[in-house]
Amino acid sequence: MSDACVFATTRSWTSSLFAGVVALFLGALLFLEPALTIRLLLYSLGIIAVGVAVL
């Protein structure tokens, strides 16, 4: 029965762990400092937009 639930992923467990840690950090930051988080989010989106416009 255990082989019926197999996840076909090519990523290693370390990348999933890293993504989870980053998500927990961002969630805690959003919970504790909402104004700072929104400002950082807007700055990040602006940097991404400038990068896309240049490329």
C-alpha positions in Angstrom: 0.0 0.0 0.0 2.9 2.4 0.6 4.0 2.2 -3.0 0.6 3.5 -4.1 1.4 7.0 -2.8 4.6 7.8 -4.7 5.5 11.4 -5.4 7.3 11.8 -8.7 9.6 14.8 -8.1 13.0 15.6 -9.4 13.8 18.0 -6.6 15.8 16.8 -3.6 14.5 17.1 0.0 16.9 19.9 0.7 15.2 22.3 -1.7 11.8 21.5 -0.2 13.3 22.1 3.3 14.8 25.4 2.2 11.5 26.5 0.7 9.6 25.6 3.9 12.1 27.5 6.1 11.8 30.5 3.8 8.0 30.3 3.9 8.0 30.0 7.7 10.3 33.0 8.0 8.1 35.1 5.6 5.0 34.1 7.5 6.5 35.0 10.9 7.7 38.3 9.4 4.2 39.1 8.0 2.6 38.2 11.3 5.0 40.3 13.4 5.8 43.2 11.2 3.0 43.6 8.5 4.0 47.2 7.4 7.7 46.2 6.9 6.7 43.0 5.0 4.4 44.9 2.6 7.2 47.4 2.0 9.7 44.6 1.3 7.2 42.9 -0.9 6.7 46.0 -3.0 10.5 46.6 -3.3 11.0 43.0 -4.3 8.3 43.2 -7.0 9.8 46.5 -8.2 13.3 44.9 -8.5 11.8 42.0 -10.4 9.9 44.4 -12.8 13.1 46.4 -13.5 15.0 43.1 -14.1 12.3 41.9 -16.5 12.2 45.3 -18.3 16.0 45.3 -18.8 16.1 41.7 -20.0 
